[in-house]
Amino acid sequence: MLFIRSLIFAGFQIVTAVLFSILAVILWPLPFNSRYKVVSQWAVLNLWLLKIICNIRYEVTGQANIPDYPCVILCKHQSAWETLALQAIFPAQAWVLKRELLWIPFFGWGLASLNPIAIDRGAGRKALQQIIDQGKQRLSSGTWVAVFPEGTRITSGFMGKFGIGGSRLAVDAAVPVIPVAHNAGKAWPRHGFIKQPGVIKLTIGDMISTEGKTASELNQVVFDWMEAEMTVLEGAKPSMQSRKKGDH
């Protein structure tokens, strides 16, 4: 039954992705905020479908910690679920993502319409500079920036090493960081097809000021918070998971 439910959800996800991607192309001439309001409804719709079809709901703690001005979101990365949830919970945002995702037919069109910061992860310092330059541009225009500092989806019960890009952007742009932790990997496993019924818990931490901090110091503050929060959410302190070639 779980397989059938997951299959039905996957079918709806693909069909709605195609429809919203075509809509995104049609709406491309509109200003970003207007386009975002429409295209991001795909995420809201899929969260609802996930609830109806797979019996997966979610609860948010700390939503009052979201200020009314743009910040950098540093979010735990366990599955595809959080890419939907961030759009439903936070104001208009641009994601830092690998540019290859934009090459996916239909899905990539929809992503491109949301004005992401698409980087070549193998470009080293050049990729970091792309995050900083484009991220500062997005923030100055009033758009939030969402970064998954682990860089890849990490199996439930583990933590990945943090990249410096998100923290470096926040420090250079002099904007606060909003840390986000969740346990979505138990309901929607990394690289997993079967969706497990349950309640995903997502925690939005207190805003972290970048004033007087280096990017490395900020990264450590966020890592320590996320590790402690994941210990609470998953009932045990997460272990470190090394990144393998080909992970995404």
Residue frames relative to the residue before (quaternion, step in Angstrom):
aa qw qx qy qz dx dy dz
M 1.0000 0.0000 0.0000 0.0000 0.00 0.00 0.00
L 0.6382 0.5189 -0.3334 0.4608 3.59 1.00 -0.79
F 0.6257 0.5318 -0.3368 0.4607 3.57 1.06 -0.74
I 0.6577 0.5097 -0.3105 0.4596 3.59 0.91 -0.92
R 0.6543 0.5078 -0.3115 0.4657 3.58 0.92 -0.91
S 0.6664 0.5027 -0.2973 0.4636 3.56 0.95 -0.92
L 0.6368 0.5290 -0.3164 0.4631 3.56 1.07 -0.77
I 0.6483 0.5094 -0.3144 0.4705 3.58 0.96 -0.86
F 0.6498 0.5071 -0.3198 0.4672 3.57 0.95 -0.87
A 0.6461 0.5251 -0.3238 0.4494 3.60 0.92 -0.89
G 0.6296 0.5426 -0.3255 0.4509 3.57 1.05 -0.80
F 0.6722 0.4816 -0.2852 0.4847 3.56 0.91 -0.95
Q 0.6292 0.5499 -0.3335 0.4364 3.59 1.01 -0.82
I 0.6721 0.4915 -0.2949 0.4688 3.58 0.94 -0.88
V 0.6708 0.5025 -0.3028 0.4537 3.58 0.87 -0.96
T 0.6930 0.4632 -0.2894 0.4706 3.59 0.85 -0.92
A 0.6008 0.5568 -0.3623 0.4447 3.61 1.10 -0.63
V 0.6466 0.5106 -0.3144 0.4716 3.58 0.98 -0.84
L 0.6770 0.5018 -0.2953 0.4501 3.57 0.86 -0.97
F 0.7048 0.4529 -0.2722 0.4733 3.59 0.86 -0.94
S 0.6091 0.5449 -0.3593 0.4505 3.61 1.11 -0.56
I 0.6319 0.5042 -0.3242 0.4913 3.57 1.03 -0.77
L 0.6397 0.5204 -0.3150 0.4698 3.56 1.00 -0.84
A 0.6286 0.5475 -0.3315 0.4418 3.58 1.02 -0.80
V 0.6439 0.5127 -0.3172 0.4711 3.57 1.01 -0.81
I 0.6480 0.5230 -0.3118 0.4575 3.58 0.97 -0.86
L 0.7397 0.4230 -0.2152 0.4771 3.57 1.01 -0.89
W 0.3603 0.7868 -0.4566 0.2065 3.61 1.26 -0.09
P 0.6602 0.5195 -0.3400 0.4227 3.67 0.93 -0.70
L 0.5722 0.6079 -0.3852 0.3933 3.61 1.19 -0.38
P 0.6221 -0.5167 0.4153 0.4166 3.62 -1.21 0.37
F 0.6722 -0.5401 0.3255 0.3879 3.57 -1.14 0.68
N 0.6836 0.5017 -0.3109 0.4292 3.63 0.75 -0.98
S 0.6510 0.5004 -0.3164 0.4751 3.59 0.99 -0.79
R 0.6570 0.5058 -0.2985 0.4727 3.57 0.97 -0.90
Y 0.6505 0.5366 -0.3129 0.4370 3.57 0.95 -0.90
K 0.6339 0.5568 -0.3334 0.4207 3.58 0.93 -0.90
V 0.6965 0.4543 -0.2655 0.4879 3.56 1.04 -0.79
V 0.7208 0.4693 -0.2668 0.4348 3.58 0.68 -1.12
S 0.6555 0.5242 -0.3182 0.4408 3.60 1.01 -0.74
Q 0.5123 0.6323 -0.4294 0.3916 3.59 1.21 -0.16
W 0.5051 0.6216 -0.4297 0.4170 3.58 1.24 -0.26
A 0.6504 0.5079 -0.3125 0.4706 3.58 0.99 -0.83
V 0.6492 0.5159 -0.3110 0.4644 3.58 0.93 -0.91
L 0.6487 0.5204 -0.3086 0.4617 3.57 0.97 -0.89
N 0.6971 0.4787 -0.2833 0.4523 3.59 0.89 -0.89
L 0.5960 0.5303 -0.3660 0.4792 3.59 1.13 -0.51
W 0.6431 0.5061 -0.3145 0.4810 3.57 1.07 -0.74
L 0.6458 0.5091 -0.3154 0.4735 3.59 0.98 -0.83
L 0.6185 0.5456 -0.3343 0.4560 3.56 1.06 -0.78
K 0.6586 0.5025 -0.2975 0.4746 3.57 1.05 -0.79
I 0.7110 0.4709 -0.2579 0.4542 3.59 0.85 -0.99
I 0.7622 0.3936 -0.1993 0.4737 3.56 0.86 -0.99
C 0.8170 0.2678 -0.1052 0.4997 3.59 0.80 -1.03
N 0.3824 -0.7500 0.4607 0.2810 3.60 1.31 -0.01
I 0.4383 0.6468 -0.4894 0.3874 3.55 0.94 0.98
R 0.0382 -0.7940 0.6065 -0.0186 3.55 -0.60 1.19
Y 0.1998 -0.7808 0.5703 0.1588 3.56 -1.23 0.03
E 0.2012 -0.7512 0.6194 0.1075 3.51 -1.26 0.61
V 0.2087 -0.7866 0.5742 0.0895 3.56 -0.98 0.91
T 0.0981 -0.7675 0.6321 0.0422 3.55 -0.95 0.96
G 0.8023 0.3074 -0.2198 0.4620 3.56 -0.97 0.87
Q 0.3053 0.7819 -0.5025 0.2072 3.58 1.19 0.36
A 0.5825 0.5854 -0.3645 0.4303 3.58 1.21 -0.48
N 0.5913 0.5854 -0.3624 0.4199 3.61 1.26 -0.26
I 0.5499 0.6010 -0.4034 0.4167 3.60 1.26 -0.05
P 0.2678 -0.7853 0.5356 0.1572 3.63 -0.50 1.13
D 0.5467 -0.6307 0.4452 0.3244 3.56 -1.29 0.17
Y 0.6609 0.4063 -0.3310 0.5372 3.58 1.14 0.63
P 0.6226 -0.6088 0.3407 0.3545 3.59 -1.09 0.65
C 0.0506 -0.7661 0.6408 -0.0026 3.52 -1.14 0.84
V 0.4950 -0.5899 0.5218 0.3672 3.54 -1.35 -0.12
I 0.2418 -0.7545 0.5971 0.1251 3.57 -0.82 1.05
L 0.0710 -0.7588 0.6458 0.0455 3.58 -0.87 0.96
C 0.0311 -0.8598 0.5041 -0.0754 3.53 -0.19 1.36
K 0.5361 -0.5898 0.5124 0.3196 3.53 -1.19 0.73
H 0.1620 -0.8002 0.5732 0.0694 3.60 -0.99 0.84
Q 0.0830 0.8134 -0.5671 0.0996 3.57 -0.43 1.27
S 0.8159 0.0128 0.0445 0.5763 3.60 1.06 -0.68
A 0.6637 -0.4610 0.3812 0.4491 3.54 -1.28 -0.33
W 0.4980 0.6985 -0.4151 0.3030 3.59 1.21 -0.43
E 0.6919 0.4997 -0.3096 0.4192 3.61 0.80 -0.91
T 0.5782 0.5645 -0.3923 0.4395 3.61 1.16 -0.41
L 0.6407 0.4754 -0.3131 0.5152 3.58 1.23 -0.45
A 0.6919 0.5244 -0.2856 0.4058 3.55 0.81 -1.06
L 0.6297 0.5483 -0.3494 0.4253 3.60 0.94 -0.81
Q 0.6514 0.5185 -0.3144 0.4560 3.57 1.04 -0.76
A 0.6872 0.4819 -0.2767 0.4679 3.56 1.08 -0.71
I 0.7372 0.4441 -0.2181 0.4601 3.59 1.08 -0.71
F 0.7847 0.3232 -0.1541 0.5061 3.58 0.90 -0.94
P 0.6193 -0.5175 0.4227 0.4124 3.60 -1.27 0.26
A 0.7652 -0.3601 0.2620 0.4649 3.57 -1.34 0.11
Q 0.0044 -0.8271 0.5559 -0.0828 3.53 -0.79 1.08
A 0.2693 -0.7020 0.6301 0.1941 3.53 -1.31 0.45
W 0.2829 -0.7709 0.5486 0.1573 3.57 -0.96 0.87
V 0.3482 -0.6472 0.6228 0.2685 3.48 -1.29 0.46
L 0.1514 0.7971 -0.5626 0.1588 3.58 -0.58 1.14
K 0.5794 -0.5767 0.4341 0.3785 3.55 -1.24 0.34
R 0.5614 -0.6723 0.3767 0.3015 3.55 -0.85 1.02
E 0.5469 0.6377 -0.3955 0.3712 3.60 1.17 -0.51
L 0.5822 0.5964 -0.3746 0.4061 3.59 1.14 -0.57
L 0.6365 0.5393 -0.3310 0.4410 3.58 1.12 -0.58
W 0.6239 0.5550 -0.3376 0.4344 3.58 1.23 -0.28
I 0.5160 0.6365 -0.4236 0.3861 3.60 1.26 -0.16
P 0.4871 -0.6781 0.4544 0.3106 3.64 -0.69 1.01
F 0.8320 0.1555 -0.1813 0.5007 3.54 -1.09 0.89
F 0.7233 0.4243 -0.2569 0.4803 3.60 0.52 -1.17
G 0.6683 0.5115 -0.2944 0.4529 3.56 0.94 -0.90
W 0.5998 0.5575 -0.3564 0.4499 3.58 1.12 -0.65
G 0.6594 0.5090 -0.3027 0.4632 3.54 0.95 -0.93
L 0.6391 0.5218 -0.3192 0.4662 3.57 0.99 -0.84
A 0.6616 0.5248 -0.3087 0.4377 3.56 0.89 -0.95
S 0.6448 0.5383 -0.3232 0.4359 3.58 1.04 -0.72
L 0.6597 0.4993 -0.3027 0.4731 3.59 1.24 -0.40
N 0.4701 -0.7382 0.4057 0.2635 3.56 1.28 0.44
P 0.1595 0.8252 -0.5294 0.1154 3.63 0.82 0.93
I 0.4323 -0.6121 0.5724 0.3330 3.53 -1.38 0.06
A 0.0633 -0.8355 0.5455 -0.0167 3.55 0.04 1.34
I 0.0487 -0.8362 0.5453 -0.0319 3.57 -0.54 1.17
D 0.4137 -0.6296 0.5913 0.2878 3.49 -1.38 0.35
R 0.3138 -0.8079 0.4649 0.1807 3.57 -0.16 1.27
G 0.6628 0.4995 -0.3150 0.4604 3.58 1.21 -0.34
A 0.5516 0.6572 -0.3692 0.3570 3.58 1.30 -0.02
G 0.4266 -0.7502 0.4349 0.2569 3.60 1.26 0.12
R 0.8535 -0.0193 0.0412 0.5191 3.57 -0.79 -1.05
K 0.5958 0.5680 -0.3638 0.4360 3.58 1.10 -0.64
A 0.6458 0.5095 -0.3148 0.4735 3.59 1.02 -0.80
L 0.6308 0.5291 -0.3270 0.4639 3.58 1.01 -0.82
Q 0.6685 0.4953 -0.3049 0.4634 3.57 0.95 -0.85
Q 0.5923 0.5574 -0.3563 0.4599 3.59 1.14 -0.62
I 0.6434 0.5183 -0.3178 0.4651 3.55 0.96 -0.88
I 0.6849 0.4907 -0.2901 0.4539 3.58 0.87 -0.94
D 0.7067 0.4733 -0.2741 0.4489 3.58 0.76 -1.05
Q 0.7251 0.4192 -0.2494 0.4862 3.58 0.77 -1.01
G 0.6245 0.5520 -0.3386 0.4366 3.57 1.07 -0.72
K 0.6498 0.5048 -0.3130 0.4743 3.58 0.97 -0.84
Q 0.6236 0.5350 -0.3329 0.4627 3.57 1.05 -0.72
R 0.6613 0.4956 -0.3101 0.4700 3.60 0.92 -0.90
L 0.6689 0.5111 -0.3013 0.4479 3.59 0.87 -0.95
S 0.6754 0.4989 -0.3008 0.4522 3.59 0.92 -0.86
S 0.6699 0.4776 -0.2960 0.4852 3.57 1.21 -0.47
G 0.6187 -0.5819 0.3284 0.4131 3.59 1.31 0.05
T 0.5659 0.5958 -0.3746 0.4295 3.57 1.30 0.13
W 0.4346 -0.6699 0.5359 0.2742 3.56 -1.00 0.83
V 0.2368 -0.7397 0.6054 0.1740 3.57 -1.30 0.32
A 0.1616 -0.7949 0.5817 0.0599 3.57 -0.78 1.08
V 0.0268 -0.7994 0.5989 -0.0393 3.55 -0.82 1.07
F 0.2330 -0.7171 0.6368 0.1607 3.54 -1.13 0.78
P 0.2764 -0.8292 0.4544 0.1719 3.61 0.04 1.24
E 0.6038 0.5528 -0.3706 0.4388 3.60 1.16 -0.40
G 0.4274 -0.7614 0.4073 0.2676 3.56 1.29 -0.27
T 0.7872 0.0717 -0.0224 0.6121 3.56 1.22 -0.43
R 0.5951 -0.5581 0.4209 0.3966 3.57 -1.19 0.37
I 0.1909 -0.7965 0.5712 0.0532 3.54 -0.86 1.07
T 0.5511 -0.6417 0.4318 0.3131 3.56 -0.91 0.96
S 0.5910 -0.5715 0.4372 0.3646 3.57 -1.08 0.75
G 0.7623 0.3306 -0.2650 0.4892 3.57 -0.91 0.95
F 0.7229 0.3695 -0.2280 0.5375 3.55 1.31 -0.02
M 0.2303 -0.7139 0.6364 0.1796 3.54 -1.38 0.28
G 0.2853 -0.7452 0.5753 0.1795 3.55 -1.14 0.67
K 0.6028 -0.5462 0.4301 0.3915 3.56 -1.22 0.42
F 0.4180 -0.7228 0.4995 0.2310 3.57 -0.92 0.92
G 0.3504 -0.6708 0.6113 0.2313 3.51 -1.14 0.77
I 0.5339 -0.6724 0.4267 0.2841 3.57 -1.19 0.50
G 0.4677 0.7526 -0.4043 0.2268 3.59 1.22 -0.48
G 0.7004 0.4809 -0.2818 0.4458 3.59 0.76 -1.01
S 0.6841 0.4739 -0.2801 0.4785 3.56 0.92 -0.91
R 0.6274 0.5288 -0.3363 0.4623 3.57 1.03 -0.76
L 0.6306 0.5258 -0.3286 0.4668 3.59 0.99 -0.81
A 0.6719 0.5107 -0.3000 0.4446 3.58 0.83 -0.99
V 0.6684 0.4946 -0.2959 0.4702 3.58 0.95 -0.89
D 0.6940 0.4794 -0.2825 0.4568 3.59 0.85 -0.97
A 0.7130 0.4239 -0.2492 0.4998 3.59 1.08 -0.72
A 0.3309 -0.7741 0.4726 0.2606 3.58 1.33 -0.18
V 0.4833 0.6152 -0.4741 0.4039 3.56 0.87 1.01
P 0.5589 -0.6208 0.4252 0.3484 3.62 -1.11 0.55
V 0.3776 -0.6777 0.5828 0.2419 3.50 -1.39 0.25
I 0.1714 -0.7398 0.6402 0.1164 3.55 -1.13 0.75
P 0.2024 -0.8019 0.5489 0.1210 3.63 -0.44 1.14
V 0.1029 -0.7961 0.5960 0.0211 3.57 -1.05 0.82
A 0.0287 -0.7801 0.6249 -0.0069 3.56 -0.93 0.97
H 0.0633 0.7882 -0.6095 0.0571 3.59 -1.16 0.57
N 0.3505 -0.7333 0.5425 0.2126 3.57 -1.29 0.26
A 0.1524 0.8443 -0.5010 0.1142 3.60 1.06 0.76
G 0.5703 0.6412 -0.3749 0.3508 3.58 1.13 -0.56
K 0.6101 0.5525 -0.3603 0.4391 3.60 1.17 -0.41
A 0.7195 0.4128 -0.2395 0.5045 3.59 1.07 -0.73
W 0.7757 0.1286 -0.0439 0.6163 3.55 1.07 -0.84
P 0.1977 -0.8464 0.4817 0.1116 3.60 0.27 1.26
R 0.6233 -0.5274 0.4369 0.3774 3.51 -1.27 0.55
H 0.8387 0.0169 -0.0825 0.5381 3.56 -0.75 1.13
G 0.5306 0.6580 -0.3965 0.3582 3.61 1.22 0.22
F 0.3714 -0.7297 0.5329 0.2137 3.56 -1.10 0.71
I 0.6825 0.4843 -0.2831 0.4685 3.57 0.97 -0.88
K 0.2276 -0.7650 0.5926 0.1086 3.56 -0.84 1.04
Q 0.2621 -0.7811 0.5530 0.1241 3.58 -0.80 1.05
P 0.4643 -0.6824 0.4778 0.3009 3.64 -0.74 0.96
G 0.3929 0.7125 -0.5238 0.2523 3.55 -1.11 0.64
V 0.4974 -0.6242 0.5104 0.3202 3.51 -1.36 -0.19
I 0.2524 -0.7501 0.5960 0.1358 3.56 -0.69 1.11
K 0.1834 -0.7858 0.5829 0.0953 3.56 -0.88 0.94
L 0.0679 -0.7954 0.6022 -0.0082 3.54 -0.82 1.07
T 0.1309 -0.8006 0.5836 0.0355 3.56 -0.86 1.01
I 0.1854 -0.7515 0.6263 0.0926 3.54 -0.93 1.00
G 0.3067 -0.7986 0.4941 0.1547 3.57 -0.50 1.17
D 0.6706 -0.4562 0.3849 0.4404 3.53 -1.31 0.09
M 0.5842 -0.5801 0.4430 0.3550 3.54 -1.14 0.68
I 0.2068 -0.7804 0.5826 0.0937 3.57 -0.92 0.96
S 0.3470 -0.7489 0.5314 0.1906 3.57 -0.64 1.14
T 0.3560 -0.7285 0.5451 0.2131 3.56 -1.13 0.69
E 0.4491 0.7223 -0.4371 0.2924 3.57 1.27 -0.24
G 0.8448 0.1490 -0.1326 0.4965 3.56 -0.85 1.00
K 0.6417 0.5090 -0.3266 0.4717 3.60 1.25 0.16
T 0.3802 -0.6506 0.5970 0.2753 3.52 -1.21 0.57
A 0.6653 -0.4881 0.3653 0.4310 3.58 -1.24 0.25
S 0.6521 0.5167 -0.3172 0.4552 3.60 0.99 -0.78
E 0.6495 0.5050 -0.3164 0.4723 3.57 0.99 -0.81
L 0.6460 0.5130 -0.3159 0.4687 3.58 0.98 -0.84
N 0.6279 0.5425 -0.3272 0.4521 3.56 0.97 -0.87
Q 0.6698 0.5025 -0.2995 0.4573 3.58 0.94 -0.88
V 0.6207 0.5360 -0.3374 0.4621 3.59 1.03 -0.79
V 0.6846 0.4730 -0.2846 0.4760 3.58 0.89 -0.94
F 0.6339 0.5318 -0.3336 0.4517 3.59 0.96 -0.83
D 0.6656 0.5045 -0.3053 0.4574 3.58 0.87 -0.96
W 0.6444 0.5085 -0.3240 0.4703 3.60 0.98 -0.83
M 0.6888 0.4917 -0.2902 0.4466 3.56 0.84 -0.99
E 0.6315 0.5280 -0.3329 0.4600 3.59 0.98 -0.79
A 0.6676 0.4924 -0.2982 0.4722 3.58 0.94 -0.89
E 0.6762 0.4938 -0.2971 0.4589 3.58 0.95 -0.86
M 0.6474 0.5032 -0.3210 0.4740 3.60 1.02 -0.74
T 0.5809 0.5638 -0.3674 0.4580 3.59 1.13 -0.57
V 0.6646 0.4839 -0.2915 0.4891 3.58 1.03 -0.82
L 0.6992 0.4937 -0.2772 0.4365 3.59 0.83 -1.00
E 0.7947 0.3097 -0.1484 0.5005 3.59 0.96 -0.86
G 0.5240 -0.6960 0.3801 0.3108 3.57 1.27 0.05
A 0.7734 0.1671 -0.1321 0.5970 3.60 1.26 0.14
K 0.5613 -0.6009 0.4429 0.3575 3.56 -1.12 0.63
P 0.4270 -0.7219 0.4774 0.2619 3.61 -0.76 0.99
S 0.3934 -0.6855 0.5611 0.2460 3.54 -1.19 0.63
M 0.5318 -0.6093 0.4715 0.3517 3.57 -1.24 0.34
Q 0.1519 -0.7775 0.6061 0.0713 3.55 -0.98 0.91
S 0.3582 -0.7336 0.5359 0.2152 3.55 -0.77 1.02
R 0.4657 -0.6761 0.4985 0.2784 3.55 -1.11 0.73
K 0.2186 -0.7822 0.5727 0.1110 3.55 -0.88 0.98
K 0.5887 -0.5785 0.4261 0.3703 3.53 -1.10 0.65
G 0.7628 0.3345 -0.2591 0.4890 3.57 -0.86 0.97
D 0.4861 0.6474 -0.4469 0.3805 3.58 1.23 -0.15
H 0.0463 0.7824 -0.6206 0.0229 3.53 -1.21 0.56
